[in-house]
Amino acid sequence: MTAGQKAFRRFVLRSFEEHQYDLGRTLTWCERHYHKLSEPERIAMNHLTIRERNEVLSEIITLGLAKC
């Protein structure tokens, strides 16, 4: 996992847990609160490919399903 993926994963996981593993609410929150990231985190995440982002989201979805 790249540094950008790790930053993206941390950002999404924080919200995912706060929203009781509701992926829709989580992604909406992340979109609206992107400014809460530090500048290095934003830069790292902006360099992710679609595939890299999807790999992280797939892992998080699997984690959420395991919690249900």
Beta strands, then each sheet from edge to edge (+ up, - down):
end
